[in-house]
Amino acid sequence: MKRIAVVGGGISGLTAAFALEKQRQAGAPLEYVVFESSRRLGGVLLTEQVDGCQIEAGPDSFLTEKPWASDLCREIGLEEQLVGSNDADRKTYIVVKNKLIVIPDGLMFMVPTKIMPTVFSSLFSLRTKLRMAREWFLPPAPGGEDETVASLVERHYGAEMVDRLADPLLSGVYGGAASQLSVRAVLPRFAEMEAKHGSLGRGMISARRGLPRVAGGGARPLFTSLSGGMQQMADGLATRIAPASIHFGSPVESLHRKADRWSIRSGTEENFFDAVILAAPAVAAGQILKAASSSLASELSGIQYTSSVTVNLGYGREIRAALPPGFGFLVPRNEGRHLMAVTFVHTKFPHRAPENRALLRCFIGGSKNEGALQRVDREIISLVRAELREIVGLTAEPLFTRVYRWPGAMAQYGVGHLERLERIENLVNEFPGLALAGNGYRGIGVPDCVRSGSEAARRALASVGLAVEKPQMAS
């Protein structure tokens, strides 16, 4: 009988455990244990019901174009629960000097693909608009060394595009700065487009032609979620994992090789396994692996993380009518605000709030404001409300509030991240039966975590002679 440990019960670890359970049920001579330090599974996937509203404490959805999360939902029987974002009303604003300016039509993640909407937008100066026009004629540029997103975007469109679009967009996803994040790790398609087309605009239009369409000829929704909330995904996986295999309140302190097996110490207990899937944040994985390999531990600990605070505010019908239409707004770093972004949940996912409620999700923290986590709830709510008052004139007292802190939750892919991953993979290959999973490596979103959990399970199974065929998945 082979034994495999899964360290971490977030979405990556749950996906890995589900893959192991499928093999066990298929008759493989296999036991597995999930070590979860807290008293619940799912990590940042946490959904609550408040005053008729569906509150997402962590991520509220995932990108539809990345298929791994939706494929997994279908596999565990949640296909009917998948819901798309309300893209008919999709409109996002950028805060510029306390005013909301809509992102013009045709901008695909900061890349203009339509000329006229950009020309008439007040978001950009004339100088930046002229840079955008010239950008269409840039020749292909052979790939060089890794660089920051800010460096690439500024080369194509100028510094204003970095400040007003690239940086706030990336802050909303990674909680980090465009001046620190690696193009090759965060936006690899941009590097590929530059090498092949020169112009990012021409490259984006070429890529868009290849996007699949849904039945009836319409575009797929940008975001996908679950009707019962994102926690429904974690709960669905948990019900398909053997309950006796889950050890709650069991943080793993150390991991090292003894003879030809892995020794895991959790509390006063020592357990032995043939393979281990480390589905904890890279920094935590590094601490756990110190006894096994100081070199690997050092590389893992070098992956930086930022923290975030999610603040949910509920209001009445009159506020819903008074707010601008759309999905919400992003706040550039140079605006000097604590807010990074605000989502109008009642528009983005209408099923999450009744018609007589407005539901706002506000985000603070990130690399520019790590100290936000140290504030008490009252201070955080007061700070957020003050900035909402100044930006959108929202003075009403909220009907309810919820504050959620996520320390060290968002991995930062700095320049050289892919080279670091290569070194990590070479070191991991020195240890039979060791696999890594999570958002610290090749993607921070839920679909990327699902993929990493599946691949880690496949690696662990293969190491103990239980290889399974790799499924064919869309790219």
C-alpha beads as a LAMMPS data file, in Angstrom:
LAMMPS data file: protein, C-alpha beads

475 atoms
474 bonds

1 atom types
1 bond types

-500.0 500.0 xlo xhi
-500.0 500.0 ylo yhi
-500.0 500.0 zlo zhi

Masses

1 110.0

Atoms # bond

1 1 1 0.000 0.000 0.000
2 1 1 1.419 3.380 -1.058
3 1 1 0.907 6.450 1.129
4 1 1 0.802 10.038 -0.162
5 1 1 0.539 13.183 1.958
6 1 1 -1.090 16.411 0.825
7 1 1 0.040 19.427 2.860
8 1 1 -2.566 22.180 2.576
9 1 1 -6.341 22.065 2.144
10 1 1 -6.823 25.048 -0.161
11 1 1 -8.071 24.648 -3.712
12 1 1 -4.708 23.289 -4.930
13 1 1 -4.515 20.665 -2.182
14 1 1 -8.174 19.704 -2.555
15 1 1 -7.740 19.213 -6.286
16 1 1 -4.708 17.021 -5.663
17 1 1 -6.557 14.993 -3.020
18 1 1 -9.512 14.519 -5.371
19 1 1 -7.168 13.156 -8.038
20 1 1 -5.728 10.714 -5.485
21 1 1 -9.210 9.663 -4.357
22 1 1 -10.190 8.856 -7.949
23 1 1 -7.231 6.495 -8.216
24 1 1 -8.032 4.897 -4.866
25 1 1 -11.618 4.278 -5.921
26 1 1 -10.361 2.817 -9.190
27 1 1 -8.565 0.153 -7.174
28 1 1 -5.082 1.585 -6.789
29 1 1 -3.304 0.384 -3.620
30 1 1 -3.237 3.861 -2.152
31 1 1 -3.813 5.785 1.074
32 1 1 -3.569 9.540 1.408
33 1 1 -3.759 12.134 4.168
34 1 1 -4.579 15.842 3.844
35 1 1 -2.868 17.967 6.514
36 1 1 -4.775 21.232 7.004
37 1 1 -3.548 23.684 9.632
38 1 1 -6.941 25.386 10.100
39 1 1 -10.395 24.018 10.961
40 1 1 -11.844 24.408 7.476
41 1 1 -11.026 23.507 3.886
42 1 1 -10.932 25.786 0.875
43 1 1 -8.397 28.433 1.884
44 1 1 -9.439 31.775 0.393
45 1 1 -12.619 30.287 -1.107
46 1 1 -15.101 31.479 1.502
47 1 1 -18.739 32.419 0.876
48 1 1 -21.237 33.765 3.414
49 1 1 -24.892 34.784 3.257
50 1 1 -25.720 38.159 4.833
51 1 1 -29.075 39.982 4.602
52 1 1 -30.045 38.105 1.457
53 1 1 -26.677 38.838 -0.192
54 1 1 -24.004 36.367 -1.195
55 1 1 -20.696 37.586 0.214
56 1 1 -17.390 36.440 -1.259
57 1 1 -14.550 36.852 1.196
58 1 1 -11.884 35.849 -1.318
59 1 1 -11.987 35.508 -5.110
60 1 1 -15.474 36.008 -6.518
61 1 1 -14.889 34.264 -9.862
62 1 1 -12.270 33.028 -12.292
63 1 1 -11.311 33.780 -15.873
64 1 1 -13.495 31.801 -18.255
65 1 1 -10.746 31.400 -20.846
66 1 1 -8.723 29.245 -18.440
67 1 1 -10.658 25.953 -18.534
68 1 1 -9.269 24.004 -15.593
69 1 1 -11.618 25.312 -12.902
70 1 1 -14.819 24.964 -14.935
71 1 1 -13.727 21.519 -16.167
72 1 1 -13.236 20.417 -12.570
73 1 1 -16.641 21.815 -11.577
74 1 1 -18.252 19.747 -14.329
75 1 1 -16.383 16.657 -13.180
76 1 1 -17.667 16.952 -9.603
77 1 1 -21.252 17.580 -10.659
78 1 1 -21.401 21.369 -10.452
79 1 1 -21.919 22.085 -14.150
80 1 1 -25.448 23.407 -13.574
81 1 1 -24.090 25.777 -10.916
82 1 1 -21.670 27.579 -13.272
83 1 1 -22.723 31.168 -13.970
84 1 1 -21.140 33.821 -16.153
85 1 1 -20.595 37.480 -15.360
86 1 1 -23.195 39.958 -16.563
87 1 1 -21.072 41.221 -19.447
88 1 1 -23.967 43.080 -21.047
89 1 1 -23.425 45.667 -18.311
90 1 1 -19.648 45.310 -18.099
91 1 1 -18.030 48.696 -17.711
92 1 1 -14.993 49.489 -15.600
93 1 1 -13.797 52.898 -14.480
94 1 1 -10.424 54.345 -13.558
95 1 1 -10.221 56.953 -10.804
96 1 1 -8.439 60.087 -12.032
97 1 1 -8.393 63.016 -9.589
98 1 1 -11.509 61.755 -7.790
99 1 1 -13.431 61.310 -11.048
100 1 1 -14.511 58.040 -12.625
101 1 1 -13.396 57.714 -16.242
102 1 1 -14.619 54.655 -18.091
103 1 1 -12.052 52.392 -19.712
104 1 1 -12.760 52.860 -23.426
105 1 1 -14.222 50.087 -25.522
106 1 1 -11.675 47.934 -27.326
107 1 1 -9.000 47.966 -24.626
108 1 1 -8.035 44.365 -23.988
109 1 1 -6.019 44.391 -20.779
110 1 1 -4.440 47.788 -21.530
111 1 1 -3.927 47.039 -25.247
112 1 1 -6.015 49.213 -27.620
113 1 1 -7.686 47.187 -30.361
114 1 1 -10.138 49.914 -31.461
115 1 1 -8.915 53.357 -32.433
116 1 1 -11.901 55.679 -32.156
117 1 1 -13.059 54.879 -28.591
118 1 1 -9.514 55.503 -27.386
119 1 1 -9.158 58.722 -29.380
120 1 1 -12.261 60.197 -27.763
121 1 1 -11.503 58.957 -24.232
122 1 1 -10.461 61.462 -21.575
123 1 1 -8.485 58.752 -19.786
124 1 1 -5.352 59.424 -21.829
125 1 1 -3.508 62.564 -22.880
126 1 1 -2.887 63.472 -26.514
127 1 1 0.722 62.378 -26.159
128 1 1 -0.328 58.898 -25.060
129 1 1 -2.881 58.651 -27.863
130 1 1 -0.171 59.473 -30.399
131 1 1 2.021 56.770 -28.840
132 1 1 -0.857 54.311 -29.254
133 1 1 -1.172 55.207 -32.938
134 1 1 2.555 54.753 -33.555
135 1 1 2.529 51.467 -31.647
136 1 1 0.569 49.790 -34.460
137 1 1 3.616 50.103 -36.724
138 1 1 6.276 48.672 -34.426
139 1 1 8.283 45.850 -36.067
140 1 1 8.735 42.439 -34.405
141 1 1 11.301 42.542 -31.616
142 1 1 13.321 39.438 -30.755
143 1 1 12.884 38.374 -27.157
144 1 1 15.564 39.480 -24.741
145 1 1 16.024 39.207 -21.011
146 1 1 13.098 39.269 -18.635
147 1 1 11.782 42.710 -17.708
148 1 1 9.016 44.267 -15.681
149 1 1 5.511 44.790 -17.027
150 1 1 6.001 48.521 -16.528
151 1 1 9.109 48.487 -18.713
152 1 1 7.381 46.746 -21.614
153 1 1 4.189 48.813 -21.426
154 1 1 6.097 52.079 -21.170
155 1 1 8.195 51.138 -24.202
156 1 1 5.019 50.616 -26.244
157 1 1 2.636 53.242 -24.880
158 1 1 4.420 55.525 -22.442
159 1 1 4.449 56.080 -18.671
160 1 1 0.863 57.323 -18.500
161 1 1 -0.426 53.938 -19.670
162 1 1 1.564 52.289 -16.887
163 1 1 0.214 54.620 -14.201
164 1 1 -3.418 54.742 -15.273
165 1 1 -4.015 51.225 -16.537
166 1 1 -1.262 48.617 -16.235
167 1 1 -0.502 49.236 -12.579
168 1 1 -4.108 49.343 -11.270
169 1 1 -5.065 46.299 -13.344
170 1 1 -2.184 44.265 -11.938
171 1 1 -2.781 45.553 -8.415
172 1 1 -6.300 44.180 -8.641
173 1 1 -5.025 40.705 -9.567
174 1 1 -1.646 40.360 -7.843
175 1 1 -1.687 43.138 -5.268
176 1 1 1.686 44.145 -6.681
177 1 1 3.216 46.887 -8.789
178 1 1 3.774 46.774 -12.547
179 1 1 7.297 48.005 -11.836
180 1 1 8.055 44.797 -9.906
181 1 1 6.205 42.043 -11.787
182 1 1 7.810 39.968 -14.534
183 1 1 6.373 40.160 -18.055
184 1 1 7.432 36.624 -18.886
185 1 1 5.790 35.215 -15.747
186 1 1 2.695 37.433 -15.516
187 1 1 1.915 38.345 -19.138
188 1 1 3.848 35.846 -21.274
189 1 1 1.561 36.445 -24.243
190 1 1 2.674 40.075 -24.344
191 1 1 6.299 38.999 -24.718
192 1 1 5.278 36.517 -27.415
193 1 1 3.209 39.127 -29.261
194 1 1 6.080 41.605 -29.225
195 1 1 8.452 39.013 -30.641
196 1 1 6.030 37.877 -33.363
197 1 1 4.131 41.043 -34.277
198 1 1 6.016 43.943 -32.748
199 1 1 2.774 45.776 -32.059
200 1 1 0.788 44.486 -29.092
201 1 1 -2.351 45.882 -30.723
202 1 1 -1.861 43.819 -33.880
203 1 1 -0.925 40.804 -31.777
204 1 1 -4.041 41.090 -29.626
205 1 1 -6.343 41.316 -32.652
206 1 1 -4.690 38.231 -34.133
207 1 1 -5.139 36.349 -30.856
208 1 1 -8.755 37.461 -30.523
209 1 1 -9.627 35.906 -33.878
210 1 1 -8.758 32.531 -32.396
211 1 1 -10.975 32.841 -29.316
212 1 1 -13.761 30.209 -29.193
213 1 1 -17.371 31.338 -29.377
214 1 1 -20.358 29.983 -27.539
215 1 1 -23.378 28.507 -29.276
216 1 1 -25.304 31.201 -31.104
217 1 1 -22.192 33.179 -32.020
218 1 1 -21.845 35.262 -28.844
219 1 1 -18.657 35.668 -26.868
220 1 1 -18.154 33.710 -23.674
221 1 1 -18.489 35.682 -20.438
222 1 1 -15.228 37.129 -19.180
223 1 1 -15.681 35.677 -15.688
224 1 1 -17.262 32.470 -14.409
225 1 1 -18.405 31.654 -10.893
226 1 1 -20.838 29.356 -9.101
227 1 1 -24.433 30.165 -8.245
228 1 1 -23.844 29.078 -4.653
229 1 1 -20.595 31.011 -4.352
230 1 1 -16.950 30.090 -4.839
231 1 1 -16.886 28.042 -1.641
232 1 1 -19.259 25.664 -3.394
233 1 1 -16.284 24.469 -5.413
234 1 1 -14.237 23.652 -2.321
235 1 1 -17.237 22.036 -0.627
236 1 1 -17.926 19.943 -3.722
237 1 1 -14.373 18.618 -3.693
238 1 1 -14.463 17.991 0.061
239 1 1 -17.520 15.743 -0.262
240 1 1 -15.596 13.563 -2.721
241 1 1 -12.598 13.071 -0.458
242 1 1 -12.603 10.344 2.182
243 1 1 -13.431 12.140 5.483
244 1 1 -10.974 10.008 7.449
245 1 1 -8.182 11.253 5.186
246 1 1 -8.547 14.879 6.289
247 1 1 -6.616 15.981 9.379
248 1 1 -7.822 19.401 10.544
249 1 1 -5.778 21.572 12.878
250 1 1 -2.619 19.742 11.804
251 1 1 0.099 22.177 10.698
252 1 1 3.168 20.437 9.305
253 1 1 6.377 21.607 10.977
254 1 1 8.990 19.681 9.019
255 1 1 9.510 17.291 6.184
256 1 1 12.614 15.247 5.431
257 1 1 13.797 11.956 3.948
258 1 1 14.350 8.901 6.128
259 1 1 15.730 5.999 4.159
260 1 1 13.461 5.825 1.091
261 1 1 10.395 7.508 2.614
262 1 1 9.280 10.957 3.706
263 1 1 8.926 11.794 7.382
264 1 1 6.301 14.409 8.242
265 1 1 6.165 15.953 11.689
266 1 1 2.878 17.516 12.744
267 1 1 2.568 18.380 16.409
268 1 1 3.930 15.466 18.423
269 1 1 3.275 12.933 15.658
270 1 1 5.604 11.590 13.002
271 1 1 4.122 9.928 9.920
272 1 1 5.805 8.290 6.959
273 1 1 4.805 8.575 3.317
274 1 1 6.033 7.427 -0.073
275 1 1 5.273 10.786 -1.675
276 1 1 4.341 14.291 -0.552
277 1 1 2.409 17.065 -2.300
278 1 1 3.257 20.439 -0.774
279 1 1 0.226 22.614 -1.539
280 1 1 1.121 25.364 0.914
281 1 1 2.320 28.882 -0.018
282 1 1 5.888 28.793 -1.313
283 1 1 7.246 30.589 1.761
284 1 1 5.587 28.048 4.086
285 1 1 6.796 25.202 1.865
286 1 1 10.320 26.545 2.208
287 1 1 10.095 26.507 6.001
288 1 1 8.766 22.950 5.981
289 1 1 11.598 21.784 3.693
290 1 1 14.482 23.342 5.631
291 1 1 15.519 20.008 7.119
292 1 1 15.390 18.286 3.741
293 1 1 17.170 20.866 1.571
294 1 1 18.413 24.305 2.559
295 1 1 18.904 25.170 -1.122
296 1 1 15.322 24.338 -2.075
297 1 1 14.010 26.047 1.054
298 1 1 15.933 29.200 0.162
299 1 1 14.586 29.294 -3.401
300 1 1 11.010 28.793 -2.235
301 1 1 11.340 31.435 0.465
302 1 1 12.530 33.869 -2.207
303 1 1 9.058 33.998 -3.766
304 1 1 7.432 37.079 -2.303
305 1 1 3.784 37.415 -1.250
306 1 1 1.530 40.374 -0.504
307 1 1 -1.526 40.579 1.715
308 1 1 -4.998 41.960 1.134
309 1 1 -8.162 42.992 2.927
310 1 1 -11.602 42.507 1.375
311 1 1 -14.381 44.758 2.686
312 1 1 -17.999 43.994 1.770
313 1 1 -20.578 46.759 2.230
314 1 1 -24.337 46.344 1.818
315 1 1 -26.701 49.229 1.020
316 1 1 -30.340 49.767 0.133
317 1 1 -32.189 50.257 -3.132
318 1 1 -31.549 54.013 -3.311
319 1 1 -27.779 53.508 -3.333
320 1 1 -28.048 50.874 -6.033
321 1 1 -29.898 53.384 -8.225
322 1 1 -27.398 56.153 -7.493
323 1 1 -24.182 54.241 -8.252
324 1 1 -22.783 54.458 -11.793
325 1 1 -23.521 51.508 -14.083
326 1 1 -20.843 48.878 -14.541
327 1 1 -18.635 46.428 -12.684
328 1 1 -16.812 48.988 -10.544
329 1 1 -13.568 50.954 -10.583
330 1 1 -9.802 50.683 -10.194
331 1 1 -7.634 53.153 -8.309
332 1 1 -4.164 53.994 -9.699
333 1 1 -1.329 54.030 -7.203
334 1 1 -0.512 57.666 -7.909
335 1 1 -3.966 58.719 -6.667
336 1 1 -2.622 58.233 -3.139
337 1 1 -5.587 56.144 -1.964
338 1 1 -5.849 53.099 0.262
339 1 1 -8.464 51.586 -2.043
340 1 1 -7.094 49.477 -4.888
341 1 1 -10.421 48.522 -6.443
342 1 1 -14.172 48.427 -5.822
343 1 1 -16.573 45.944 -7.415
344 1 1 -20.299 46.625 -7.816
345 1 1 -21.270 43.030 -7.128
346 1 1 -24.981 43.583 -7.817
347 1 1 -24.073 44.399 -11.434
348 1 1 -21.239 41.934 -12.055
349 1 1 -23.166 38.962 -10.625
350 1 1 -26.807 40.073 -10.131
351 1 1 -27.816 36.841 -8.374
352 1 1 -25.617 37.799 -5.414
353 1 1 -27.853 40.630 -4.238
354 1 1 -31.638 41.085 -4.275
355 1 1 -33.024 43.981 -6.306
356 1 1 -33.385 46.151 -3.203
357 1 1 -29.718 45.851 -2.248
358 1 1 -26.437 47.286 -3.489
359 1 1 -23.391 45.156 -2.681
360 1 1 -19.859 46.561 -2.896
361 1 1 -16.570 44.681 -2.555
362 1 1 -13.635 46.923 -1.697
363 1 1 -9.972 45.948 -1.734
364 1 1 -7.071 47.437 0.187
365 1 1 -3.602 46.183 1.041
366 1 1 -1.181 44.849 -1.536
367 1 1 2.454 45.845 -1.820
368 1 1 1.611 49.519 -1.335
369 1 1 -0.246 49.048 1.949
370 1 1 0.780 45.931 3.870
371 1 1 0.013 47.732 7.131
372 1 1 -3.714 47.632 6.348
373 1 1 -3.965 44.185 7.961
374 1 1 -2.944 45.629 11.315
375 1 1 -5.901 48.002 11.466
376 1 1 -9.002 46.981 13.393
377 1 1 -12.242 46.468 11.463
378 1 1 -13.691 49.794 12.586
379 1 1 -10.694 51.693 11.191
380 1 1 -10.761 49.800 7.903
381 1 1 -14.467 50.413 7.367
382 1 1 -14.100 54.107 8.234
383 1 1 -11.181 54.475 5.830
384 1 1 -13.027 52.735 2.980
385 1 1 -16.203 54.741 3.535
386 1 1 -14.270 58.018 3.544
387 1 1 -12.711 57.235 0.174
388 1 1 -16.034 56.069 -1.288
389 1 1 -17.533 59.352 -0.180
390 1 1 -14.821 61.325 -1.978
391 1 1 -14.826 59.219 -5.147
392 1 1 -18.516 58.376 -5.745
393 1 1 -20.258 60.601 -3.193
394 1 1 -21.473 57.643 -1.121
395 1 1 -22.419 59.051 2.295
396 1 1 -25.093 56.577 3.435
397 1 1 -24.546 54.288 6.408
398 1 1 -24.124 50.689 5.209
399 1 1 -26.759 48.172 6.261
400 1 1 -24.028 45.637 6.982
401 1 1 -20.253 45.297 6.696
402 1 1 -17.864 42.373 6.556
403 1 1 -14.062 42.547 6.686
404 1 1 -11.775 39.662 5.686
405 1 1 -7.987 39.627 6.003
406 1 1 -5.769 37.482 3.799
407 1 1 -2.163 37.691 5.035
408 1 1 0.451 36.582 2.505
409 1 1 -2.165 35.342 0.049
410 1 1 -0.984 36.750 -3.287
411 1 1 2.264 35.511 -4.833
412 1 1 4.453 38.086 -6.573
413 1 1 6.172 36.953 -9.760
414 1 1 9.168 39.267 -9.876
415 1 1 11.726 39.578 -12.657
416 1 1 13.598 36.282 -12.890
417 1 1 10.658 34.256 -11.553
418 1 1 10.774 31.703 -14.371
419 1 1 14.499 31.186 -13.847
420 1 1 13.806 30.650 -10.147
421 1 1 11.152 28.060 -11.041
422 1 1 13.668 26.224 -13.203
423 1 1 16.076 26.057 -10.272
424 1 1 13.268 24.902 -7.985
425 1 1 12.213 22.167 -10.403
426 1 1 15.808 20.938 -10.734
427 1 1 16.106 20.743 -6.949
428 1 1 12.713 19.025 -6.575
429 1 1 13.830 16.405 -9.096
430 1 1 16.553 15.384 -6.652
431 1 1 13.890 14.201 -4.202
432 1 1 11.758 11.230 -5.310
433 1 1 8.092 11.619 -4.508
434 1 1 8.097 15.388 -3.881
435 1 1 5.638 17.640 -5.737
436 1 1 4.696 21.318 -5.344
437 1 1 1.349 22.973 -5.952
438 1 1 -0.208 26.384 -5.356
439 1 1 -0.329 29.939 -6.611
440 1 1 3.364 30.609 -6.065
441 1 1 4.560 29.036 -9.276
442 1 1 2.780 29.282 -12.639
443 1 1 -0.444 31.197 -12.094
444 1 1 -2.214 32.906 -9.226
445 1 1 -5.876 32.374 -10.177
446 1 1 -8.225 29.558 -9.203
447 1 1 -7.885 27.738 -12.565
448 1 1 -4.079 27.842 -12.270
449 1 1 -4.280 26.408 -8.756
450 1 1 -6.552 23.619 -9.993
451 1 1 -4.100 22.795 -12.761
452 1 1 -1.137 22.812 -10.369
453 1 1 -2.950 20.493 -7.948
454 1 1 -3.787 18.031 -10.718
455 1 1 -0.237 18.050 -12.059
456 1 1 1.238 17.599 -8.577
457 1 1 -1.009 14.586 -7.974
458 1 1 0.058 13.103 -11.301
459 1 1 3.705 13.563 -10.380
460 1 1 3.251 12.017 -6.938
461 1 1 1.329 9.037 -8.312
462 1 1 3.960 8.418 -10.977
463 1 1 6.701 8.474 -8.338
464 1 1 5.071 5.554 -6.513
465 1 1 4.417 3.556 -9.672
466 1 1 0.788 4.584 -10.109
467 1 1 1.128 6.690 -13.238
468 1 1 -2.078 7.964 -14.827
469 1 1 -2.610 9.250 -18.317
470 1 1 -2.393 13.033 -18.603
471 1 1 -5.783 14.404 -19.676
472 1 1 -6.042 16.507 -22.807
473 1 1 -6.942 20.020 -21.692
474 1 1 -7.432 23.226 -23.602
475 1 1 -4.635 25.765 -23.368

Bonds

1 1 1 2
2 1 2 3
3 1 3 4
4 1 4 5
5 1 5 6
6 1 6 7
7 1 7 8
8 1 8 9
9 1 9 10
10 1 10 11
11 1 11 12
12 1 12 13
13 1 13 14
14 1 14 15
15 1 15 16
16 1 16 17
17 1 17 18
18 1 18 19
19 1 19 20
20 1 20 21
21 1 21 22
22 1 22 23
23 1 23 24
24 1 24 25
25 1 25 26
26 1 26 27
27 1 27 28
28 1 28 29
29 1 29 30
30 1 30 31
31 1 31 32
32 1 32 33
33 1 33 34
34 1 34 35
35 1 35 36
36 1 36 37
37 1 37 38
38 1 38 39
39 1 39 40
40 1 40 41
41 1 41 42
42 1 42 43
43 1 43 44
44 1 44 45
45 1 45 46
46 1 46 47
47 1 47 48
48 1 48 49
49 1 49 50
50 1 50 51
51 1 51 52
52 1 52 53
53 1 53 54
54 1 54 55
55 1 55 56
56 1 56 57
57 1 57 58
58 1 58 59
59 1 59 60
60 1 60 61
61 1 61 62
62 1 62 63
63 1 63 64
64 1 64 65
65 1 65 66
66 1 66 67
67 1 67 68
68 1 68 69
69 1 69 70
70 1 70 71
71 1 71 72
72 1 72 73
73 1 73 74
74 1 74 75
75 1 75 76
76 1 76 77
77 1 77 78
78 1 78 79
79 1 79 80
80 1 80 81
81 1 81 82
82 1 82 83
83 1 83 84
84 1 84 85
85 1 85 86
86 1 86 87
87 1 87 88
88 1 88 89
89 1 89 90
90 1 90 91
91 1 91 92
92 1 92 93
93 1 93 94
94 1 94 95
95 1 95 96
96 1 96 97
97 1 97 98
98 1 98 99
99 1 99 100
100 1 100 101
101 1 101 102
102 1 102 103
103 1 103 104
104 1 104 105
105 1 105 106
106 1 106 107
107 1 107 108
108 1 108 109
109 1 109 110
110 1 110 111
111 1 111 112
112 1 112 113
113 1 113 114
114 1 114 115
115 1 115 116
116 1 116 117
117 1 117 118
118 1 118 119
119 1 119 120
120 1 120 121
121 1 121 122
122 1 122 123
123 1 123 124
124 1 124 125
125 1 125 126
126 1 126 127
127 1 127 128
128 1 128 129
129 1 129 130
130 1 130 131
131 1 131 132
132 1 132 133
133 1 133 134
134 1 134 135
135 1 135 136
136 1 136 137
137 1 137 138
138 1 138 139
139 1 139 140
140 1 140 141
141 1 141 142
142 1 142 143
143 1 143 144
144 1 144 145
145 1 145 146
146 1 146 147
147 1 147 148
148 1 148 149
149 1 149 150
150 1 150 151
151 1 151 152
152 1 152 153
153 1 153 154
154 1 154 155
155 1 155 156
156 1 156 157
157 1 157 158
158 1 158 159
159 1 159 160
160 1 160 161
161 1 161 162
162 1 162 163
163 1 163 164
164 1 164 165
165 1 165 166
166 1 166 167
167 1 167 168
168 1 168 169
169 1 169 170
170 1 170 171
171 1 171 172
172 1 172 173
173 1 173 174
174 1 174 175
175 1 175 176
176 1 176 177
177 1 177 178
178 1 178 179
179 1 179 180
180 1 180 181
181 1 181 182
182 1 182 183
183 1 183 184
184 1 184 185
185 1 185 186
186 1 186 187
187 1 187 188
188 1 188 189
189 1 189 190
190 1 190 191
191 1 191 192
192 1 192 193
193 1 193 194
194 1 194 195
195 1 195 196
196 1 196 197
197 1 197 198
198 1 198 199
199 1 199 200
200 1 200 201
201 1 201 202
202 1 202 203
203 1 203 204
204 1 204 205
205 1 205 206
206 1 206 207
207 1 207 208
208 1 208 209
209 1 209 210
210 1 210 211
211 1 211 212
212 1 212 213
213 1 213 214
214 1 214 215
215 1 215 216
216 1 216 217
217 1 217 218
218 1 218 219
219 1 219 220
220 1 220 221
221 1 221 222
222 1 222 223
223 1 223 224
224 1 224 225
225 1 225 226
226 1 226 227
227 1 227 228
228 1 228 229
229 1 229 230
230 1 230 231
231 1 231 232
232 1 232 233
233 1 233 234
234 1 234 235
235 1 235 236
236 1 236 237
237 1 237 238
238 1 238 239
239 1 239 240
240 1 240 241
241 1 241 242
242 1 242 243
243 1 243 244
244 1 244 245
245 1 245 246
246 1 246 247
247 1 247 248
248 1 248 249
249 1 249 250
250 1 250 251
251 1 251 252
252 1 252 253
253 1 253 254
254 1 254 255
255 1 255 256
256 1 256 257
257 1 257 258
258 1 258 259
259 1 259 260
260 1 260 261
261 1 261 262
262 1 262 263
263 1 263 264
264 1 264 265
265 1 265 266
266 1 266 267
267 1 267 268
268 1 268 269
269 1 269 270
270 1 270 271
271 1 271 272
272 1 272 273
273 1 273 274
274 1 274 275
275 1 275 276
276 1 276 277
277 1 277 278
278 1 278 279
279 1 279 280
280 1 280 281
281 1 281 282
282 1 282 283
283 1 283 284
284 1 284 285
285 1 285 286
286 1 286 287
287 1 287 288
288 1 288 289
289 1 289 290
290 1 290 291
291 1 291 292
292 1 292 293
293 1 293 294
294 1 294 295
295 1 295 296
296 1 296 297
297 1 297 298
298 1 298 299
299 1 299 300
300 1 300 301
301 1 301 302
302 1 302 303
303 1 303 304
304 1 304 305
305 1 305 306
306 1 306 307
307 1 307 308
308 1 308 309
309 1 309 310
310 1 310 311
311 1 311 312
312 1 312 313
313 1 313 314
314 1 314 315
315 1 315 316
316 1 316 317
317 1 317 318
318 1 318 319
319 1 319 320
320 1 320 321
321 1 321 322
322 1 322 323
323 1 323 324
324 1 324 325
325 1 325 326
326 1 326 327
327 1 327 328
328 1 328 329
329 1 329 330
330 1 330 331
331 1 331 332
332 1 332 333
333 1 333 334
334 1 334 335
335 1 335 336
336 1 336 337
337 1 337 338
338 1 338 339
339 1 339 340
340 1 340 341
341 1 341 342
342 1 342 343
343 1 343 344
344 1 344 345
345 1 345 346
346 1 346 347
347 1 347 348
348 1 348 349
349 1 349 350
350 1 350 351
351 1 351 352
352 1 352 353
353 1 353 354
354 1 354 355
355 1 355 356
356 1 356 357
357 1 357 358
358 1 358 359
359 1 359 360
360 1 360 361
361 1 361 362
362 1 362 363
363 1 363 364
364 1 364 365
365 1 365 366
366 1 366 367
367 1 367 368
368 1 368 369
369 1 369 370
370 1 370 371
371 1 371 372
372 1 372 373
373 1 373 374
374 1 374 375
375 1 375 376
376 1 376 377
377 1 377 378
378 1 378 379
379 1 379 380
380 1 380 381
381 1 381 382
382 1 382 383
383 1 383 384
384 1 384 385
385 1 385 386
386 1 386 387
387 1 387 388
388 1 388 389
389 1 389 390
390 1 390 391
391 1 391 392
392 1 392 393
393 1 393 394
394 1 394 395
395 1 395 396
396 1 396 397
397 1 397 398
398 1 398 399
399 1 399 400
400 1 400 401
401 1 401 402
402 1 402 403
403 1 403 404
404 1 404 405
405 1 405 406
406 1 406 407
407 1 407 408
408 1 408 409
409 1 409 410
410 1 410 411
411 1 411 412
412 1 412 413
413 1 413 414
414 1 414 415
415 1 415 416
416 1 416 417
417 1 417 418
418 1 418 419
419 1 419 420
420 1 420 421
421 1 421 422
422 1 422 423
423 1 423 424
424 1 424 425
425 1 425 426
426 1 426 427
427 1 427 428
428 1 428 429
429 1 429 430
430 1 430 431
431 1 431 432
432 1 432 433
433 1 433 434
434 1 434 435
435 1 435 436
436 1 436 437
437 1 437 438
438 1 438 439
439 1 439 440
440 1 440 441
441 1 441 442
442 1 442 443
443 1 443 444
444 1 444 445
445 1 445 446
446 1 446 447
447 1 447 448
448 1 448 449
449 1 449 450
450 1 450 451
451 1 451 452
452 1 452 453
453 1 453 454
454 1 454 455
455 1 455 456
456 1 456 457
457 1 457 458
458 1 458 459
459 1 459 460
460 1 460 461
461 1 461 462
462 1 462 463
463 1 463 464
464 1 464 465
465 1 465 466
466 1 466 467
467 1 467 468
468 1 468 469
469 1 469 470
470 1 470 471
471 1 471 472
472 1 472 473
473 1 473 474
474 1 474 475
